[in-house]
Amino acid sequence: MRPGAVGKVATGAVGALVAAGVVASCSSSPTPSSPPTTPVPSSSLTVPGPTPSPAETVAAGAHWRGLPASFGEAAAVHAAGVGWTTDDTLLYVVLWGSSSCPPVASSPATSRGHGAIAVVTDARRYAGRACTADLAPATTVVALPGGVAPGAAVSVLVDGQGPARLPAAKEGGAPVWVDAS
C-alpha cells in the first residue's frame, strides 16, 4: 500500500459505520410518548368544563367556554353580553376572546352608583402564554356588588364598553349585548 492509503481506508470504514448507525436509528419506530402522570391542579386549568345545566347551582366565579342556555345563539360577535342567572344576586357575563385562553370576568362587579355596575376581566390570567387568534364566547358568573338591589335593573359597563341596560329579573331580564363604544 502506498503511504497514507491506510488512513483513507480507515476513515472510509468509520464513515460507513456512522452512516449505518444513522440509518438504523432512523428506521426504528419511535415509542409513543405517554401523557404525564402528574395531575394538573384545577386552579391552573385554563379550559373550563362544560356549560352547567340549568338545574345546577351556579356560583360566583364559575366560568366556562360557551354561552348560557338563556342567551340562545349569538348572531354576531359583541364586546360582551350580560344576563341574569336563576339567582337574582348573580349575573352571567359573556366575553368574546381566544378559545384556548377564554376571557374571565372578575367577581364581584364594582358598584358605580345609581344602579350602575362595572365588570372587568382578568387581563393577567394568561400573561406570557400563547393563545389562539380565534373568537369564541366564554361565560363567567359574577356577583352583584353590595348596595345593588338583587334582581333590579342595572346599567352595566364591561371593560369600559357599554353601558348596556339589563332589565330587572322580574321583568323577564332578557340578556343584553354590550357593543364596543
C-alpha positions in Angstrom: 0.0 0.0 0.0 1.0 3.5 -0.7 1.7 5.8 2.3 -1.5 7.4 3.5 -3.7 4.8 1.9 -4.3 3.1 5.3 -5.7 6.4 6.8 -8.1 6.8 3.9 -9.4 3.2 4.2 -9.9 3.7 8.0 -11.7 7.0 7.5 -13.9 5.4 4.9 -14.7 2.5 7.2 -15.6 4.8 10.1 -17.8 6.9 7.8 -19.6 3.8 6.6 -20.2 2.7 10.2 -21.6 6.1 11.2 -23.9 6.2 8.2 -25.1 2.6 9.0 -25.8 3.7 12.6 -27.8 6.8 11.5 -29.9 4.7 9.0 -30.6 2.1 11.7 -31.7 4.7 14.2 -34.0 6.3 11.7 -35.6 3.1 10.6 -36.6 2.0 14.1 -40.1 3.1 15.0 -40.4 5.7 17.8 -42.0 4.8 21.1 -45.1 6.9 21.5 -45.0 9.2 24.5 -47.5 8.7 27.2 -49.4 11.5 28.9 -47.9 12.9 32.1 -49.0 11.0 35.2 -48.8 14.1 37.5 -52.3 15.5 37.9 -52.8 19.2 37.0 -54.3 21.2 39.8 -57.7 22.5 38.9 -56.7 26.1 39.8 -54.2 26.1 36.9 -56.7 24.8 34.3 -57.4 27.3 31.6 -60.1 25.4 29.7 -63.2 25.2 31.9 -65.6 22.4 31.8 -69.0 22.2 30.0 -71.8 24.6 30.5 -73.6 23.9 33.7 -77.2 22.6 33.3 -80.0 24.9 34.5 -80.7 22.5 37.4 -77.2 23.0 38.8 -76.4 25.7 41.4 -74.4 28.4 39.7 -71.8 30.1 41.9 -69.9 33.4 41.6 -66.6 32.9 39.9 -67.7 29.9 37.9 -66.6 30.1 34.2 -66.8 28.0 31.1 -66.5 28.2 27.3 -69.7 28.9 25.5 -73.0 30.7 26.2 -75.5 30.1 28.9 -78.7 28.5 27.6 -80.7 31.7 28.4 -78.6 33.5 25.7 -79.6 31.3 22.8 -77.4 31.5 19.8 -75.3 34.6 19.3 -76.0 36.0 15.8 -72.8 38.2 15.9 -69.7 38.9 17.9 -70.3 41.6 20.5 -67.9 43.1 23.1 -69.9 41.3 25.8 -73.2 40.1 27.0 -74.9 40.3 30.4 -77.9 38.3 31.7 -79.5 37.2 35.0 -78.9 33.7 36.4 -81.6 31.9 38.3 -80.2 33.6 41.4 -81.0 37.3 41.3 -77.7 38.2 43.0 -75.7 36.7 40.2 -75.1 37.7 36.5 -73.9 35.8 33.5 -71.2 37.8 31.8 -70.3 36.6 28.3 -67.0 37.8 26.9 -65.5 37.1 23.4 -61.9 36.1 23.1 -59.5 33.3 22.3 -61.0 29.8 22.7 -57.7 28.5 24.1 -57.4 31.3 26.7 -61.1 32.2 27.4 -61.6 35.6 29.0 -62.7 35.5 32.6 -64.6 38.4 34.4 -63.7 39.3 37.9 -66.3 38.8 40.6 -67.9 40.6 42.3 -68.7 43.5 40.0 -68.0 47.0 41.2 -70.7 49.5 42.1 -70.7 52.7 40.1 -73.6 54.2 42.0 -77.2 54.9 40.8 -77.9 51.3 39.6 -74.7 51.1 37.5 -72.1 48.4 37.8 -68.7 47.7 36.2 -67.2 44.3 35.3 -63.6 43.9 34.4 -61.7 41.0 33.0 -58.6 39.3 34.5 -56.1 40.6 31.9 -53.1 38.9 33.6 -54.6 35.4 33.7 -52.8 34.3 30.5 -49.7 36.5 30.6 -46.8 35.0 28.7 -48.9 32.2 27.2 -49.6 31.6 23.5 -53.3 31.8 22.7 -55.2 31.0 19.5 -56.3 34.0 17.4 -59.9 33.0 17.1 -63.0 34.4 18.7 -65.3 32.4 20.9 -67.7 33.2 23.8 -66.9 32.4 27.4 -69.2 32.9 30.4 -68.3 33.9 33.9 -70.8 34.1 36.8 -70.4 37.5 38.5 -71.9 38.6 41.9 -73.6 41.9 42.2 -71.7 44.3 44.4 -73.0 45.3 47.8 -75.5 48.1 47.7 -77.2 46.9 44.4 -80.6 45.5 44.9 -80.9 41.9 43.9 -82.7 41.5 40.6 -83.0 45.2 40.0 -82.5 46.7 36.6 -78.8 47.7 36.2 -76.7 49.6 33.8 -73.6 47.5 33.0 -70.1 48.6 31.7 -67.9 45.7 30.7 -64.2 46.6 30.5 -65.3 50.1 29.7 -67.6 49.1 26.9 -71.3 50.0 27.1 -73.2 50.7 29.1 -76.0 48.2 28.5 -79.2 48.4 30.4 -80.2 45.0 31.8 -83.9 44.8 32.7 -85.0 43.7 36.1 -85.1 40.0 36.6 -88.8 40.2 37.4 -89.4 41.9 34.1 -88.0 38.9 32.2 -84.4 40.1 32.4 -83.6 39.1 28.9 -79.9 39.1 28.2 -78.4 42.2 26.6 -75.4 42.6 24.4 -72.8 45.2 25.0 -71.2 46.7 21.9 -67.9 48.4 21.7 -68.3 52.2 22.1 
